[in-house]
Amino acid sequence: MREGLIAPPFYVKEEIMADKKAKEYTGLEETGEVKKKAVNALDLLLGSDVEKIDLPVKDIEIKRLSKHFGEPFIVTCRALTPDKYEEVQDLAVVIKGKDVEIDMNLLQLFVVIEGTLDNSGDLLLKNNDIMKKFKVLTPKDLCKKLFLSGETTHLYTTISNLSGFGDEAVDEVKN
């Protein structure tokens, strides 16, 4: 950068030089420093195609089923959108007189049903061919027949974390 010019405030730099003088902020001179453009959330959102923001996914192996089938039994867990999560919560509401509760067992089942994919990206537990093979009528029955309670809970926890409920979902920025 030429002398007398001030570096724009939206540029920051990472220091990669050991010597103290090189670490002092002197603008954006070519000193071997890596330049980064600092942007804010507004700029990121306005400059992006929101349709291309994918939901996070994670592959999970069900070891009991892998042992049974003799090959890795892997399902893909995908985050639920806020609308889908709200829909699932509504399905798990139980009304007892004047009390309204969420049945956690039902919530877990419905989250797993809506967040567990096969290798082609389709909902695994809503697959009609699999339901026929296991002689069940509903995805809820298939989930109960296919997975043990602990496996269902593990899948539920994974999907919930992917959906933003885990501790790793956000970081607090400290100045």
Secondary structure as UniProt FT lines:
FT   TURN            3..4
FT   TURN            9..10
FT   STRAND          11..14
FT   HELIX           20..23
FT   STRAND          34..37
FT   HELIX           41..46
FT   HELIX           50..52
FT   STRAND          57..61
FT   HELIX           63..69
FT   STRAND          74..78
FT   HELIX           82..91
FT   STRAND          93..96
FT   TURN            97..98
FT   STRAND          99..102
FT   HELIX           104..115
FT   STRAND          116..117
FT   TURN            119..120
FT   HELIX           124..126
FT   HELIX           128..133
FT   TURN            134..135
FT   HELIX           139..146
FT   HELIX           149..160
FT   HELIX           161..165
FT   TURN            167..168
//
